[in-house]
Every structure is written in C-alpha cells, then in structure tokens.
Amino acid sequence: MSDTQARSPEQIEADIAATRARLASTVDELVDRAHPRNVAKRQVEQAKAQVFDERGELRTQKLVAVGAAIVGVVGALVMIRKLVGRR
C-alpha cells in the first residue's frame, strides 16, 4: 500500500495491535535475558567453555597457561615482599 492511499481506521488499529504485540514480545525477551538467574547461567556457561572443549574434555593448555601466570604473580609478590622486608 502506498503512502498516498488512505487507510481505514480498522487498518490503522490492526497495525497498532500488531506493533503492540511485537513490542510486548521484545520486552518479554529483554526481561528474560536480564533476569539475574539467566545472566548467571550464561556466565557459568562461558566459564565452562573456557575450561572445557566441545567434546567436554579439559583444555589443558589453557589451564597450564593460567596456572603458570598465577605462579608467576605469586612469585613476584613474594620477591617484592622479601625485598621490601630487607629495608
């Protein structure tokens, strides 16, 4: 339908009702996505994806890298503490 053709009140009301229904659906989806339980569930799934691969096996290379980084940070903190303690 072109913009130049007049629409009947019934057509306008039908368009408004359809728009209202789409808006309500979108709002419901946003509320569901923002619910704390669902946000937490997504975070857990993302964390698991970092530790496990598609087959459910541990990503050992990533775990070793993270472990080495933690050991390095702890080692650096111990060294700093020893150096500061000598003064």
Number of C-alpha atoms within 10 A of each C-alpha: 6 6 6 6 7 9 11 9 9 9 11 11 11 12 12 12 12 12 12 12 12 12 12 12 12 12 12 12 11 11 12 13 13 12 11 11 11 13 13 12 12 13 12 12 11 12 11 13 14 13 15 16 12 8 6 10 9 15 14 12 10 13 14 11 11 12 12 12 12 12 12 12 12 12 12 12 12 12 12 11 11 11 10 9 8 6 5
